[in-house]
Amino acid sequence: MRRKNLEVVALEYGANKAPVVSAKGQAELAQRIVDAAQAQGIYVAQDPALLAMLSRLDIEQEIPPQLYAAVSVILSWAYWLKGMEPGDEKKQL
């Protein structure tokens, strides 16, 4: 489903100490980000409250400690969906 008011924030974790905002956008750009993520098998979560907080961050900015708990819930789902455990992403680099 394509929505004109779509907004997204993409996070990258991997080798980073904390998750980092890797991309963000609205409308058409947001849809392209979602499409690219889904094409690569990347989990796309929908959490409007978390999106509101993450959208205040700049690209390449680490998430602040107060968002660790909320983001860890999303990451735990992503790990589970891929059959991974925390730390596996660092082994793949």
Legacy VTK file of the C-alpha trace (Angstrom):
# vtk DataFile Version 3.0
C-alpha trace
ASCII
DATASET POLYDATA
POINTS 93 float
0.000 0.000 0.000
1.448 3.352 -1.010
0.604 6.349 1.152
1.338 9.968 0.315
1.858 10.911 3.977
4.305 8.070 4.671
7.320 8.925 6.832
10.199 6.580 7.644
13.422 6.508 9.623
15.909 3.725 8.913
18.359 2.520 11.528
21.671 0.742 11.070
23.263 -1.187 13.890
25.814 -3.771 12.782
29.295 -2.553 13.672
28.062 0.595 15.420
28.175 1.006 19.201
24.516 2.077 19.122
21.917 2.172 16.337
22.451 5.075 13.943
19.928 6.830 11.699
20.952 5.708 8.215
18.116 7.193 6.159
14.902 9.108 6.578
12.292 10.579 4.333
8.696 11.425 3.635
6.184 10.646 0.903
7.838 9.281 -2.268
11.330 9.108 -0.759
9.929 7.235 2.245
8.258 4.717 -0.053
11.520 4.170 -1.950
13.315 3.542 1.354
10.660 1.008 2.407
10.714 -0.701 -0.992
14.518 -0.977 -0.941
14.487 -2.349 2.600
11.842 -4.946 1.817
13.672 -5.989 -1.356
16.723 -6.733 0.811
14.701 -8.642 3.402
15.041 -5.924 6.025
12.361 -5.850 8.707
10.100 -2.781 8.498
8.342 -1.941 11.771
5.439 0.433 12.241
5.625 2.350 15.513
4.272 5.918 15.252
5.493 6.970 18.722
9.032 5.727 18.056
8.972 7.289 14.581
8.086 10.659 16.112
11.128 10.493 18.387
13.524 9.115 15.755
12.474 11.654 13.126
14.011 14.405 15.281
17.470 12.885 14.786
19.845 13.676 11.940
21.178 11.129 9.479
24.322 9.414 10.875
23.322 10.381 14.434
23.333 7.657 17.098
20.069 7.145 18.889
20.114 8.637 22.402
20.178 6.323 25.428
16.545 7.132 26.278
15.497 5.344 23.051
17.566 2.187 23.653
14.687 0.248 25.236
12.182 1.084 22.496
14.638 0.334 19.691
15.778 -2.889 21.383
12.217 -4.233 21.105
12.266 -3.614 17.341
15.764 -5.104 17.028
14.784 -8.207 18.987
11.953 -8.834 16.520
14.316 -8.304 13.591
16.813 -10.784 15.052
14.078 -13.330 15.720
12.634 -13.015 12.201
16.067 -13.657 10.690
16.931 -16.479 13.086
19.807 -14.446 14.495
21.082 -13.655 17.961
22.560 -10.342 19.138
26.176 -10.164 18.006
25.647 -12.271 14.876
25.630 -9.133 12.714
29.130 -8.275 13.915
30.374 -11.732 12.879
29.098 -11.164 9.321
31.155 -7.998 8.779
LINES 1 94
93 0 1 2 3 4 5 6 7 8 9 10 11 12 13 14 15 16 17 18 19 20 21 22 23 24 25 26 27 28 29 30 31 32 33 34 35 36 37 38 39 40 41 42 43 44 45 46 47 48 49 50 51 52 53 54 55 56 57 58 59 60 61 62 63 64 65 66 67 68 69 70 71 72 73 74 75 76 77 78 79 80 81 82 83 84 85 86 87 88 89 90 91 92
